């Protein structure tokens, strides 16, 4: 699904002339419930009021979000702000837990890690912790994380390699670009429909012999090595995250491991 395939029934969220998000009716009603910086506009909702620059918008939305979190459930509140862009122009930063409810795009970095073994390649696969607000308990690539603030994909990758998998920076820096992945699909947060939109910068990381990643920060409940055939079979069973499954299949195809 692309942004040209937004589900029927959603309305746009705009800042000025830029469409930045998409809303289901339940969240449209929440955005318009006073006190609010939002207003009905055209066929959707607009960020209204005097907040016309990045800092002012960010501060306005922070006050609104803090009040909102005391009225309605917002799974995965992190006290972590993500920047929302119109092209290359930053419009505002907002608490990450509100990206899906408002249909805003998350920027993230992800790395497929693998090792060359005696019996062929081994892909390192993580099972996400049951406490994760998104896709709890599902299989995923070894390393991945949302890009906070004005960080870039590379610095995010280096940080997540250390935090999630206990990999030293010298090894993380051997990762190589492997393309991008765009996600856009309906989901549920606290029983309400939301829209998951994500721009994923992909990397591939070949681990040196003898290096075994470990669960370092509680984001993963386990890490295991799978052969390409085992990974394909488990993806077919539907036990993976969407981005993790697609990135892993891309790795297998790129390396020619299907043969």
N, C-alpha and C positions, 0 to 999 in steps of 0.2 A: 504494500500500500504506500502511495506517495502522498504529498500534500495536495495533489490533484484528485485524490481519492478519499477526502475527508468524509466520514460517515454521514449519511443523510440525517437531518435533524439537529446538527450542530450549528451554532452561530459564531461569527468571528469576534475575536477580541482585538481591539485596535488601540494603538498609540499614535495619535495624529493620523497620517495617511498610511501607516504601516500596520498590516495584519500580523500580529505576533502569536496569537493563540486561537483555540477553538473550544467552545463551551457546550456542554449538555444543559438541558433546561434546569436541572437541580442546581448546578453551579452558577448558571446565569442568575437565578433567583438569589443565591447567596451573595453574589457580587453586588447586586442592586439593593440589598438590605441595608438601611442606614444604621449607623453612620458609615459612609463609603466614599472612596474617591472615584468610583465608577458611575457611569450613567448610561441609560439606553441611548443608542445612536444608530440611525439607519436600520440595517437588518441585524445589528449585533449590539455589542457593548463597547464603550470607549473609556479610557482613562481620562477623567475630566479634571477640572480645577486648574490651579496656577502652576502645577508642577511641570515645567517645560524643559528641564535639563536633567542629565543623568542623576546627579546627586539629589536633586529635589524629588524626582520620581522615586528613587530608591528609598529615601527617608519616608515619604508618604506611604509607600507600600509596606515598609517595615512596621509602621504604626498600625496600619490596617490588619496586617497578618498577625501581629501579636494579639490584637483584640479578638480576631477571628478564632485563633487557636483555643481560646477559653470558652467559645460557644459551640464549636463543632469539632469532631475528630479529624485530625490531620496526621495520618500514619507516616512514620519516618521523619518526624521533625528533627533536624540535625543542627540547627543554629549555623547553617552553612548556606551562603548566598551564591547563586549562580547568575551569571550575566546573560541577559537576553539581548540579541543583536537584531538589527535590521540591515541585512547584508554585513558590512564590516563596521557599521555604526552601532556602538553600544547604547541601548535605550535606558536600561535600568538593571539593577540586581534585585533578586528576590529569593526568599527562603526556598530551598530545593524541594521541600515537601509540597509546595504549591505548583510545581511545574506540571504535573499530570492533571490535577483538577482544572487548571487554566489552559491546558493544551499547549503549553510552552515547550520549546525544544531544549532538551538537555544535550550538552556537548560532553563527550566522554572519550576515553582512551582504553584500548583493550589489546592484550597480547596473547596469542596462542604460543604456548611453550612446548618444545618437544626435545627428545634426546635420541641419539643414534645408539641402538643396542645390538647385542650379539644376534638377536632374533628379529631385527628390523626396527623401524622407528617406533617410539613410544610417545604418545601425546599425553601431556600432564593435564588432568581434568580435576576441577574442584567442585565439591558439593557445597552450595551456599548454606549459610547458617539458617536455622529455622526462625531466627529472630529478625531476619532481613525483611524490610517492609515491602520490597518488590521481589517476586519470584523466590520466596523462601523455600529452602530444601531442594532446589533444582540444581542439575548439573550445569557447569559453566566452564569457560576457559579459565586458565590459572590466574590471570591478572586482569583486572579491569576496574575503572573508577570514573565517576563524574568529575568534570573539570570545574573547579570552584573559582569564583572571582575572575580575574584576568590571567590566571595561569594558562599555559598552553598544554597541548596533548603530550609533548615529550616530557616536560617536568612532572606532569601527572603520572605518566607511565613509570618514571624512575621512582617516584614516591610509593606508588602502589606495589611495585615489585618488592620493595623492602617491607612495607607494612603488611601486605597480604600473604606473601610467599617467602619472606625471609631471605630474599636474594640480594647480594651485595651490589652496589652501584656499578662496579666494574663489569659484572655480568649483565646487568640490566642495560648498560650502554651498548651492548652488542646487538640489541634488537634492531630489526630492519622494518621500514615502512611496508605495509601490505595492502594499501588501499583504504577505502572508506565504506561505511555501511549506513544506510538511512532506514530508520524504523518509524512506522506510524501505524498504530493499531489501538483499538478500544481495550480498556481494562477496567478493573474495579478497585476502588480504594474505600475502605470502611463501608462497603455495600453500595456505594454510589458509582455510576459510570464516569470514567475519566478517559483521557486520550494520552497515550504514551507516544511521544515524539522524541527521537534521538538521532544525533549525528555522531557516529562512532568512527574515530580514527584507529585503524587497525595496524598492529605490528606483529611480527613473527620473531620468536626468540628461541634459538637453539642453545640448549644448556650444555655445558662441557661435561665430559664423562665424569661420573661420580657425584655430580651435583644433584641433590634431592631437595626439592622445595618443601616447605613446612607451613603449617597453619600458624601464622604469626600474630594476628590481631583479633581473632574471633570472627572475622568476616566469613571464613570457611569452616565447616565442621569436619571436612576431610579432604585429602588430596590423594589421587591415585593415578597410575600410568595405565593408559589403554592403547592397544594396537589400533591402527586405522579401522580395521574391520569391526572391532569392538565399539569404537566411537560411532561408526555409522549405524550399527545395530541399536545402540542406546538412543541415538537421535531419532531413529525410526519409532521408538517406543514413546516418544513425546515427553521425555523426562528432563529436557533441557530448556534453558532460556532461549528466546528467539535469536538474540544477537550471538550468543555463544554457539548455538547450533550452526548458524550461517557461517560464522567465522571459522569454525572447525571444518566444515565441509569445504570452504574455500581453500584452507590450508591443505587438505587432503588432495583436492583437485590440482592445486598449484604444484605440489610436490610429485604428482603422478602416482600416489599411493593406492589408487583404486585398482590398479592392474594386478 
